Amino acid sequence: MNKEVFFKRRPLAQTVDYRPIWKIGQLLLIIRDGASTAGCSLLKLHLFSWVFQSHKNKEKLQDWIISDFESEMSIWTLSPHVNRAIAFAIGEKLLKEEKGKYTLTTSGNQYLKKIDTIEEAYSDEKKVLNKYGKIVSDAKIDKLAKDWK
C-alpha cells in the first residue's frame, strides 16, 4: 500500500453573509444607524445580523415591534460569523468595545463614508435600520432575552 494520495484544491463558494468583510460592513451600519450614542450591545448586533438573513426574519421583527414588543419572538441565532467579524473589525480598529458596548472609531466612520458612496451597497440593510434600528433598543432586546425559556 505505497500509493500516493493527491489532493486538488478547488474553490469553495461562500455565501456573502459569511464573508467577514461583508459582515463587518453590516455591523458598522448597525452601530451607526441602529445604536444609541452609548454604543450597541452584542445581542443587538446578533439580532439585526439575523434579521438581514431573510425576509421571514424581518417579518418576525416587524411583528414584535407592531405588538409593542409584547408578542412572542423566537430566539434568533447567535452566529459565530458575527463574533469573528467583530474580532476582525476591532483588530482593524474600525470599532471598539467598552463596558459591553460597541462603538465606531474614526476609521470605522471613514469606512462607512466609503460604503455610502456606493448607492446599492447594503441598501436593504440601510432600509431596515432606518426604519427599525433606533426603535429596537438594547433594553428591549435584553428584556426579550431574559424572557426566553
N, C-alpha and C positions, 0 to 999 in steps of 0.2 A: 504494500500500500504506500508506495512512494510517489503518489501522484500529487502534482502541484495544484493548488486551488487558486483561482484568479477571481478577483472582484472587479467589476467595472462600475465606476461611479456614474450614476445617472442623475440628472437634475430632478429635484423634488419640488413640486409645486406647493406653495404655501399660501393659504388664503390671506388676503390683505389684512384682515383683522388680527392675525397672529404675528405680523411683521412688526418688530419693535419700533421702527421709525414711524410707521403709521400710528401705532398705539400711542407713542409719545405725543404726536400732534393732537390726538384726541384728548389726552389727559391735560395738556396745556390749555386747550379750549375749555374743558370742563372747569378748570381752575379760574380762568379768566372770565368766562361767561356764566358760570353757574355757582360761583362761590361768593361768600361774603368777603369783606376786606380782611377778616381774620384768617382766611385761608379755607381750605377744603379738606374734609375728612377722607380717610382711606375708604370708608364704606360708600361715600358719595361717588368717589372715583369708580369704584366697582359697580355701583348701581347704574350710573349713566353709561359706562362701558357695556354693560349688559343690555341696556335699552337700545343702544346703537346696533346690536347684533341682528335684530329682526323687527318687522312691523308688529308682530304679535307682542313682543316685549314692550314696544312703545304703547300699544293699546292698554296693556296692563298698568303701565304708569299713568296713562290718562284716566283710566277708571278709578285708580287710587286717589288721584287729585280731585276728580269730579265728586267723589264721595266725601270730600273734605277730610281726606286721609283716614277715614273710618273703615273702609272696606278691607277685606282680607286681601293681602297681596302675597303671592308665593315668594319663597326665598329665591333671590337671584343668585347667579353663580359668582363665586369669588375666584376669579381666574388668575392662575399663576402668570399669565401673559401680562396682566396689568402690573403685578408686582415686579416683574422683570423690567418692564418699560419704565416704571418709577425708578428702579435702581440705575438704569442707563441714563435717564434724564437727570438724576442727581449727580451721577458721575460726569455728565457733560455740563453740569452747572446751569441747567435750564430751569430747575426748580429746587426748592429746599424744603426741609421738614423741620418744624419747630413745635414742640408740645403737641404732637399728634395732628398738626395741620400742615398742609402742603401749600406753598405759595410760589409764585413765579419770581425768578431772578430777572435782572436786566437782560441777560442773554435769552431767557425764555420769552420775554416780551418782544425782543428783536426777532426771534424765530417766528412768533405769531404774526408779526408785521409782514414777514415774507410770505407766510401762508395766506394772509389776507389779500395779497396782490394777485393770487390765483383764484378767480371768481368761483370756479367749480370745486375747488378743494374743500373737502369736509362740508359741503353745502347742506346735506341732510342733518349732520350733527349740529351745525350752527342754528338751523331752524328749530330743532328740538330744544337746544339750550336757551335760545332767545325766548321761547315760549314757556318753558318749564324750569329752567336752571335755577332761577332765584326763588321760585315758589317752593321748591323742594329743599327745605333747609336741613342742615345736619341734625338738628334737634328732632325733626320729624322722622328722619331716617333712623336715628338712634332709638326712638320710641318704637318704631316698627320692628327693628332688630331685637329689641328686648321682649316683644310680644311673641316672637317665634317660639314654637314649642316643638 
